[in-house]
Amino acid sequence: MAVQTRVVSIFFIQLVLLAVSGLNRANGAGLRTGYYDESCPDAETIALKTIRKAISKDVTLAAALLRLHFHDCFVRGCEASVLLDAAEEGDAEKDASPNFSLRGYDVIDDVKSAIEKSCPGVVSCADILALAARDAVRLTGGSFWKAETGRRDGRISLSKEADENLPSSNFNIAQLKQNFASKGLTKKDLAVLSGNNNSNNDRLYNFTGRSDTDPALDPTFASELKKKCKPGGGGPFLELDQGSSTISDAHFYKAVRQNRGLLTTDAALLNDHVTRAYVNRQSTSAAAGATFGRDFGESMVKMGEIGVLTGNEGEIRKRCAFVN
Ligand code: HEM
């Protein structure tokens, strides 16, 4: 009986520990701003310089870097699994169809090599992704936030997990809310973080899979877009947030409100009272730009805390595409 009680209490303690470690993962415990101040004081400056150089050659890389961080965090948490090449276990996240159009891997590699020269084996690829997203936004005129660091890198990357965890561009509002809630993000985070998207023309040419146009899309706008953007994506690069050349721009909300948001999921923001109120507020209020900048920074910090590995978990990869 005593043995049984001991087994039960050990089991209970393990359960509690598991729950606590689960909570830590969810709320980003172990992360802080300036994590590398002592161990690699130039890390953030090196990252900024390298990213500035890349963006000065191709401004569209800014959007790509922001998206990389998002696609990393939504699958296994922000632990750079999106950067790993396929290993023996099979296809990696980057081989999954929602990730086919991800770009900017080489910029992350350049930042990593530059930082490794100064302080080898100290700064994680997961943190580089978070810093790159932050710097990409600020360098293209968006808001600035203090990015937390202290993440470590994971060792597993599976294509099926990308398929299962990344929101599809055809999701309705219920699916979007559920997907964000499963990552610990609110409806407000959904409305705020959606203020960025680019590309994909299903709403123009293949809304229900029968070569049709989404009836919710403003018809004049739809025919303007069809001139610029051919079926199958053969046309020129299409900015979803039409009229805005930077990322993180409250202009997006005006477009959504006028039924000119291009993704099905953009339009879906009008189908919930919280997300709709946010769209309306950002597209009408005089201070919309200012509050959006602050909101965006807050939601990005929260997104950057999803499922992080800290302390002795994971590793600091030597090269971002490979486990050590
Ligand atoms: C809410 C659910 C979301 C869906 C369904 C979605 C879907 C998409 C799709 C279909 C594209 C076009 C990809 C292509 O060109 O083939 C895209 C691009 C993009 N998305 Fe999202 N997205 C979502 C949320 C987010 C979030 C939360 C962020 C950032 C915080 C983000 C940032 C971007 C950026 C920056 C691009 C442009 C990337 C580039 O130019 O390379 N998206 N998204």
Residues whose N, C-alpha, C, O or C-beta is under 5 A from the ligand:
A	BS01	HEM	T60 A63 A64 L66 R67 F70 S101 P167 S168 S169 L193 S194 N196 N197 N198 S199 N200 T265
